[in-house]
Each structure stands twice: as C-alpha cells, then as structure tokens.
Amino acid sequence: MSPFLLGSIRLLAGTYALLTVCVNLGFNVSLRRTGDSYFSYFTNLSLIGLVAYLIAAAVQTLCYWKRTREGRSGYPLVDKWPRPFLVLHMVLMSTIATFPIIVTIVFWSLLSTPAVLGTPYLAWSNVSQHILNTVYALFEIFMTNIPPLPWLHLVVCVVLLACYLGVAYVTYATQGFYTYEFLDPSEGPILAAYIVGIAVGEVIVFVIVRYVIALREKLVNRRAATADVSETGESFAGEQSTYLGFLIC
C-alpha cells in the first residue's frame, strides 16, 4: 500500500469517526439533554482516542508521502516532536488496537438489546460506535505496519481500564446514575466478576493482537526478502522499514 493511499484511508476513517463523535454529542446535548454525561462513557472516550490516532497518523503519513515526492525522507512532524510525545503516541496506538475490540465484545454480548437498532439513528450510531470502531482497529493491525505492541503497554492499558472505574463512580456521585449497569455495587460478586473479566479480556486481546502483528511482520519480511525493491522506495519492503522506523523511533 502506498503512503498516499494509506494516509488517505486513515484520514477518511478519522474524519468519519470525528463526524460520529460530533453528531452523537450534538444529539445528546440538543435532544436528550445528556451532553454533560457524554464523556462518562468508555465507548465515547475510546472512540475519541481512535479519532486522535487516525488523524495524527494520517497527517504523518501524508507528510511523509509529500517529502518522498520532493526527494527527501523522514517524517517532518515526528522529527520535531519531543520524546515524551512519541511515547504517548505509541501508548495511544496500543489502546486503539485493543480497546475498540473490548468495547465491541462487551456491548454486543452484555449491553445490547433489540432496541439498539430500533431506529435509523440508533442503528447508525451503534454500528458506527460499536462495529466500525473494531473495523478501524483491525485495519491498523492487518493493513498498516504498526509494530507489535510493547509488553509494558499492557500494564498501561489495564491501568487505564481501572482508572475508568473512577470516572464511572464519579459520574454516579455527581449525576446519580451508573454508566453501565454492571458497575452497580449492589450486584455484589457479579460486579467483581465483570471487572476481572474485562481486565482478563483486555490481556487476552492484547496478547492476540501483539502476536498477530508479529506474524504479519514475519510474513511481510519473508515476502520482502524475495521481492524486487523498486528504486522509488514504495515497495512492500520499503514501506515496512519506513513505517516501523516512524513508529518506534
């Protein structure tokens, strides 16, 4: 996949995800009068993370494409970023590769009812937030050259999930409702089972994603070893080296 095509797809996906966020937020504010609780839902927070990553990655990739056409190399924006920003970008990458899958599994297995597809708006909203989010993640996993997720990021992802519990219970204390019914402490042992189950699910998804990416890298490297590398640097092998360099530098 050429840098221009990859950047364009990322930009299109990021723009659509941003549109989804804006439309749902506007709907909650203007019609439901629940805009103050929009950022209390993990689904919405994870989708915003996807928007940030996709648009940032699109800009980086398109800037790289522009520089290669000018006979230069490297990512101009990344070259100017402080090291902490690069680390945060990598952590964001790990969250968008795993959290959407968790959101999709939890929503359709535990939270959904026939009503979630009951109107055109609800159908669009729930498909966009709870199906396409995983499509975006799978695209990054299978169709780009992001590297295997660092093991340290597994700890960060689990900690972020734990921190969300704080958001949920602050929401209950300030607005009087639980964002997800299974977080109600009156559920007793079931609450603990849900929390531990989601944490274990994150670990499983993280490990699977990490080794799927590692397998993809192995197959790509094998193909690159037998393919002729074009002089323009736009071959499969060239892209592999370039994007990995960007993501792990």
Phi, psi and chi 1 to 4 in degrees:
 res  aa     phi    psi   chi1   chi2   chi3   chi4
   1 MET       -  129.4 -175.1 -176.5  -60.6      -
   2 SER   -72.0  154.9   70.7      -      -      -
   3 PRO   -57.5  -37.4  -25.9   34.6      -      -
   4 PHE   -64.2  -44.7  176.4   75.7      -      -
   5 LEU   -65.5  -44.1  179.3   58.0      -      -
   6 LEU   -62.0  -46.2  174.8   58.9      -      -
   7 GLY   -62.6  -38.2      -      -      -      -
   8 SER   -66.6  -42.2  -60.9      -      -      -
   9 ILE   -64.6  -44.0  -67.9  174.4      -      -
  10 ARG   -61.0  -42.3  -79.6  171.7  160.8  167.7
  11 LEU   -65.7  -41.7 -176.5   60.0      -      -
  12 LEU   -63.5  -46.1  178.8   62.7      -      -
  13 ALA   -64.0  -42.7      -      -      -      -
  14 GLY   -64.8  -38.3      -      -      -      -
  15 THR   -67.1  -42.0  -58.6      -      -      -
  16 TYR   -65.9  -41.7 -179.9   82.1      -      -
  17 ALA   -63.8  -38.6      -      -      -      -
  18 LEU   -64.4  -40.9  177.5   60.1      -      -
  19 LEU   -60.1  -41.0  175.6   66.2      -      -
  20 THR   -60.3  -44.8  -58.7      -      -      -
  21 VAL   -61.4  -47.8  169.7      -      -      -
  22 CYS   -65.5  -43.5  -67.7      -      -      -
  23 VAL   -64.5  -45.5  170.0      -      -      -
  24 ASN   -66.2  -39.9  -78.2  -43.0      -      -
  25 LEU   -64.5  -43.6  178.8   57.4      -      -
  26 GLY   -63.2  -40.1      -      -      -      -
  27 PHE   -63.0  -43.5 -176.1   83.3      -      -
  28 ASN   -66.2  -37.0  -73.4  -10.9      -      -
  29 VAL   -73.7  -47.6  169.9      -      -      -
  30 SER   -84.8  -34.2   60.8      -      -      -
  31 LEU  -107.4  -48.5  -62.6  179.0      -      -
  32 ARG   -83.0  -17.7  -69.5  179.8  174.7  174.6
  33 ARG    58.0   36.1  -53.7  -62.7 -179.6 -176.1
  34 THR  -122.7   26.7   57.5      -      -      -
  35 GLY   -61.8  -28.5      -      -      -      -
  36 ASP   -70.5  -13.3   54.9  -11.2      -      -
  37 SER  -106.7    2.9   62.3      -      -      -
  38 TYR   -58.3  -42.7 -179.8   83.9      -      -
  39 PHE   -83.4    7.9  -62.8  100.1      -      -
  40 SER   -89.5   -9.9  -65.0      -      -      -
  41 TYR   -96.8  131.5  -71.0   89.6      -      -
  42 PHE   -61.6  -36.6 -171.7   79.2      -      -
  43 THR   -55.2  -47.6  -65.8      -      -      -
  44 ASN   -67.8  -41.0  -60.9  -26.0      -      -
  45 LEU   -63.5  -42.4  -64.1  175.0      -      -
  46 SER   -68.8  -33.7   65.1      -      -      -
  47 LEU   -68.8  -37.6 -173.3   58.6      -      -
  48 ILE   -63.1  -39.2  -68.8  169.6      -      -
  49 GLY   -60.4  -40.7      -      -      -      -
  50 LEU   -61.5  -43.7  -98.9  171.2      -      -
  51 VAL   -58.7  -47.8  169.8      -      -      -
  52 ALA   -60.0  -45.1      -      -      -      -
  53 TYR   -67.6  -47.9  177.1   85.1      -      -
  54 LEU   -62.1  -43.3  -71.3  170.0      -      -
  55 ILE   -70.4  -42.0  -68.0  178.8      -      -
  56 ALA   -62.3  -44.3      -      -      -      -
  57 ALA   -65.7  -36.6      -      -      -      -
  58 ALA   -63.7  -45.3      -      -      -      -
  59 VAL   -61.4  -45.2  170.5      -      -      -
  60 GLN   -61.2  -45.2  -63.8  -72.2    2.3      -
  61 THR   -67.2  -42.2  -53.5      -      -      -
  62 LEU   -69.0  -34.6  -68.6  173.5      -      -
  63 CYS   -64.8  -39.7  -74.8      -      -      -
  64 TYR   -63.0  -44.4  166.8   77.7      -      -
  65 TRP   -58.9  -43.5  168.5   76.2      -      -
  66 LYS   -62.5  -41.4 -176.5  175.3 -178.0  -64.4
  67 ARG   -67.0  -38.0  -66.0 -165.4   81.9  176.2
  68 THR   -65.7  -33.8   57.9      -      -      -
  69 ARG   -68.9  -23.3  -71.2  177.8   60.5   85.6
  70 GLU   -91.9    4.6  -64.1  170.4   -9.9      -
  71 GLY    82.4   13.9      -      -      -      -
  72 ARG  -110.1  172.9  -63.9 -178.4  -68.2  166.4
  73 SER  -133.9  169.1   61.2      -      -      -
  74 GLY    93.6  167.5      -      -      -      -
  75 TYR  -104.4  108.5  -70.2   80.0      -      -
  76 PRO   -60.6  -36.1   21.7  -33.2      -      -
  77 LEU   -75.1  -41.9  -59.8 -178.0      -      -
  78 VAL   -63.9  -37.1  168.9      -      -      -
  79 ASP   -60.0  -25.0  -68.5  -16.7      -      -
  80 LYS   -98.7   -7.9  -61.3  177.0 -177.8  178.9
  81 TRP   -74.6  140.5  -82.2    5.1      -      -
  82 PRO   -65.7  154.6  -18.7   30.8      -      -
  83 ARG   -53.9  -42.9 -176.5   71.9  179.2 -178.2
  84 PRO   -57.8  -34.6  -27.0   36.3      -      -
  85 PHE   -65.9  -37.0  -76.2    9.9      -      -
  86 LEU   -65.8  -40.6  -61.8  177.6      -      -
  87 VAL   -63.7  -44.0  172.8      -      -      -
  88 LEU   -64.2  -36.1  -70.6  173.4      -      -
  89 HIS   -63.5  -40.1 -176.3   79.5      -      -
  90 MET   -65.1  -41.4  -74.1  -71.9  -67.6      -
  91 VAL   -64.3  -42.6  171.8      -      -      -
  92 LEU   -59.0  -40.3 -179.9   60.1      -      -
  93 MET   -58.5  -42.1  179.8 -162.1   73.2      -
  94 SER   -67.1  -35.4  -65.4      -      -      -
  95 THR   -70.8  -40.7   64.1      -      -      -
  96 ILE   -74.6  -15.1   67.5   96.4      -      -
  97 ALA   -86.5  -12.8      -      -      -      -
  98 THR  -126.2  -44.3   58.0      -      -      -
  99 PHE   -58.4  -43.2  -75.1  175.2      -      -
 100 PRO   -59.1  -35.7  -26.3   36.4      -      -
 101 ILE   -66.6  -41.6  -61.3  172.8      -      -
 102 ILE   -62.3  -45.4  -65.8  -65.1      -      -
 103 VAL   -58.1  -46.3  167.0      -      -      -
 104 THR   -63.1  -45.4  -63.1      -      -      -
 105 ILE   -63.7  -47.1  -68.0  172.8      -      -
 106 VAL   -65.0  -42.7  170.5      -      -      -
 107 PHE   -63.4  -51.7  179.6   79.1      -      -
 108 TRP   -77.6  -20.0  -67.2  106.5      -      -
 109 SER   -95.2  -29.1   63.2      -      -      -
 110 LEU  -117.5  -33.1  -61.8  178.5      -      -
 111 LEU  -107.4  -25.9  -55.5  175.9      -      -
 112 SER   -75.3  150.5   65.7      -      -      -
 113 THR  -134.9  169.9   65.8      -      -      -
 114 PRO   -55.7  -24.1  -28.3   36.6      -      -
 115 ALA   -68.4  -20.7      -      -      -      -
 116 VAL   -67.7  -15.3  -58.4      -      -      -
 117 LEU  -116.8   19.8  -59.4  175.6      -      -
 118 GLY   -73.2  -24.4      -      -      -      -
 119 THR  -130.8  160.9   67.2      -      -      -
 120 PRO   -56.5  -41.3  -28.5   36.0      -      -
 121 TYR   -64.4  -47.6  168.7   75.5      -      -
 122 LEU   -62.5  -39.8  -73.3  176.7      -      -
 123 ALA   -62.3  -47.4      -      -      -      -
 124 TRP   -61.9  -46.8  169.4   81.5      -      -
 125 SER   -62.5  -47.2  176.1      -      -      -
 126 ASN   -72.5  -34.3  -76.2  -54.0      -      -
 127 VAL   -66.4  -42.6  167.5      -      -      -
 128 SER   -66.3  -36.4  -64.1      -      -      -
 129 GLN   -91.5  -29.0  -66.6 -176.0  100.0      -
 130 HIS  -118.3    2.5  -58.6  112.1      -      -
 131 ILE  -126.7  -52.8  -66.2  179.8      -      -
 132 LEU   -64.6  -26.9  -68.6 -175.8      -      -
 133 ASN   -58.9  -41.5   61.2  -25.1      -      -
 134 THR   -72.3  -32.6  -67.0      -      -      -
 135 VAL   -60.8  -43.4  172.2      -      -      -
 136 TYR   -59.9  -44.9  -57.6  145.8      -      -
 137 ALA   -63.8  -44.0      -      -      -      -
 138 LEU   -65.6  -33.3  -66.6  177.6      -      -
 139 PHE   -61.5  -45.8  174.4   81.0      -      -
 140 GLU   -64.8  -36.3  -69.1  -65.9  -37.6      -
 141 ILE   -70.3  -44.7  -67.4  166.7      -      -
 142 PHE   -97.7  -30.7  -73.2  100.7      -      -
 143 MET  -108.7   -3.2  -58.6  -58.3  -66.2      -
 144 THR  -118.6 -175.3   74.2      -      -      -
 145 ASN  -112.3   35.0  -67.8  -50.6      -      -
 146 ILE   -62.8  143.2   63.3  173.1      -      -
 147 PRO   -80.3  167.7   30.7  -35.3      -      -
 148 PRO   -55.0  139.6  -26.3   35.5      -      -
 149 LEU   -64.2  129.4  -48.9 -178.0      -      -
 150 PRO   -62.7  142.0  -21.4   33.0      -      -
 151 TRP   -58.9  -35.5  -74.7  115.5      -      -
 152 LEU   -60.1  -29.8 -179.6   59.5      -      -
 153 HIS   -69.9  -20.9  -69.9 -174.1      -      -
 154 LEU   -62.0  -42.7  174.0   57.3      -      -
 155 VAL   -62.5  -43.7  177.3      -      -      -
 156 VAL   -62.0  -43.3  176.9      -      -      -
 157 CYS   -63.4  -42.5  -71.5      -      -      -
 158 VAL   -65.9  -40.3  172.3      -      -      -
 159 VAL   -62.9  -40.8  168.9      -      -      -
 160 LEU   -63.1  -39.2  -72.1  174.4      -      -
 161 LEU   -62.7  -41.5  -73.7  174.0      -      -
 162 ALA   -64.4  -38.9      -      -      -      -
 163 CYS   -64.0  -30.1  -71.1      -      -      -
 164 TYR   -62.5  -30.6  175.3   72.2      -      -
 165 LEU   -56.7  -37.7  -68.5  175.9      -      -
 166 GLY   -61.8  -42.9      -      -      -      -
 167 VAL   -60.8  -43.8  174.0      -      -      -
 168 ALA   -63.4  -42.5      -      -      -      -
 169 TYR   -80.3  -26.8  -69.8  121.6      -      -
 170 VAL   -66.5  -38.7  165.9      -      -      -
 171 THR   -60.3  -43.0  -61.7      -      -      -
 172 TYR   -64.4  -41.4  176.6   75.9      -      -
 173 ALA   -67.1  -31.8      -      -      -      -
 174 THR   -99.3  -26.7   56.3      -      -      -
 175 GLN  -122.1   -9.1  -60.1 -176.6   45.4      -
 176 GLY    82.6   20.2      -      -      -      -
 177 PHE  -146.9  156.5   72.3   96.2      -      -
 178 TYR   -92.5  130.4  -66.9  105.4      -      -
 179 THR   -61.3  -33.6   50.5      -      -      -
 180 TYR  -132.6  129.2  -58.9  104.3      -      -
 181 GLU   -59.0  -31.7  -68.2 -177.4    2.4      -
 182 PHE   -71.1   -5.2   60.9   78.9      -      -
 183 LEU   -88.8    0.0  -67.8  177.7      -      -
 184 ASP   -68.7  119.9 -173.4  -15.2      -      -
 185 PRO   -58.9  -21.7  -24.7   35.0      -      -
 186 SER   -66.4  -13.4   64.9      -      -      -
 187 GLU   -69.8  -15.7  -63.4  -71.6  -21.4      -
 188 GLY    64.5 -130.8      -      -      -      -
 189 PRO   -58.3  -26.6  -23.1   34.2      -      -
 190 ILE   -64.1  -36.6  -63.0  179.1      -      -
 191 LEU   -59.2  -48.3  168.1   62.0      -      -
 192 ALA   -61.2  -38.4      -      -      -      -
 193 ALA   -64.1  -41.6      -      -      -      -
 194 TYR   -63.5  -46.4  -82.4  128.1      -      -
 195 ILE   -62.5  -48.6  -67.6  174.0      -      -
 196 VAL   -64.9  -39.2  172.8      -      -      -
 197 GLY   -62.5  -42.1      -      -      -      -
 198 ILE   -67.9  -39.0  -68.6  174.1      -      -
 199 ALA   -63.3  -44.1      -      -      -      -
 200 VAL   -63.8  -39.5  170.7      -      -      -
 201 GLY   -60.1  -40.4      -      -      -      -
 202 GLU   -62.6  -42.3  168.8   63.6   17.7      -
 203 VAL   -61.0  -46.1  172.5      -      -      -
 204 ILE   -63.1  -46.7  -66.8  172.3      -      -
 205 VAL   -62.2  -42.8  168.9      -      -      -
 206 PHE   -59.6  -47.8 -172.0   97.7      -      -
 207 VAL   -63.2  -44.3  171.7      -      -      -
 208 ILE   -61.5  -46.5  -68.5  174.1      -      -
 209 VAL   -62.5  -43.2  168.5      -      -      -
 210 ARG   -57.4  -46.5  173.5 -177.1  168.1   82.5
 211 TYR   -81.1  -24.1  -76.3  107.8      -      -
 212 VAL   -64.7  -43.4  164.7      -      -      -
 213 ILE   -64.5  -41.0  -66.1  173.5      -      -
 214 ALA   -61.7  -40.7      -      -      -      -
 215 LEU   -65.6  -42.7  176.5   60.6      -      -
 216 ARG   -59.0  -43.2 -173.0 -150.2   66.1 -147.6
 217 GLU   -60.4  -42.3  -82.0 -166.9  -14.9      -
 218 LYS   -62.2  -44.1 -177.1  177.5  179.7  179.2
 219 LEU   -66.5  -39.6  -64.6  175.2      -      -
 220 VAL   -64.5  -44.7  167.1      -      -      -
 221 ASN   -64.0  -36.8  -69.5  -26.0      -      -
 222 ARG   -65.8  -41.7 -178.5  179.9  -60.9  172.9
 223 ARG   -66.7  -40.4  174.9  177.5  174.5  178.4
 224 ALA   -64.0  -32.7      -      -      -      -
 225 ALA   -67.3  -24.2      -      -      -      -
 226 THR  -106.6   -5.7   57.8      -      -      -
 227 ALA   -94.9  153.0      -      -      -      -
 228 ASP   -79.6  131.2  -67.4  -29.6      -      -
 229 VAL   -88.9  124.1  178.9      -      -      -
 230 SER   -74.3  157.2   68.4      -      -      -
 231 GLU   -71.7  -19.1  -66.4 -179.4   -1.9      -
 232 THR   -80.6  -10.2   60.9      -      -      -
 233 GLY    79.1   13.4      -      -      -      -
 234 GLU  -102.0   16.8  -67.0 -177.3   -1.0      -
 235 SER   -75.1  168.5   69.5      -      -      -
 236 PHE   -55.1  -47.1 -145.8  124.9      -      -
 237 ALA   -65.4  -41.0      -      -      -      -
 238 GLY   -62.4  -43.1      -      -      -      -
 239 GLU   -62.6  -42.3  -69.0  178.7   28.7      -
 240 GLN   -56.2  -50.3  173.9   74.7    4.0      -
 241 SER   -64.0  -42.2  174.7      -      -      -
 242 THR   -66.7  -50.3  -60.7      -      -      -
 243 TYR   -68.3  -36.9  -68.3  126.0      -      -
 244 LEU   -65.0  -38.4  -75.1  179.5      -      -
 245 GLY   -60.7  -40.4      -      -      -      -
 246 PHE   -63.6  -43.6  153.5   56.6      -      -
 247 LEU   -79.2  -24.6  -71.4  165.3      -      -
 248 ILE  -110.4    0.4   64.7  177.2      -      -
 249 CYS   -70.3      -   66.3      -      -      -
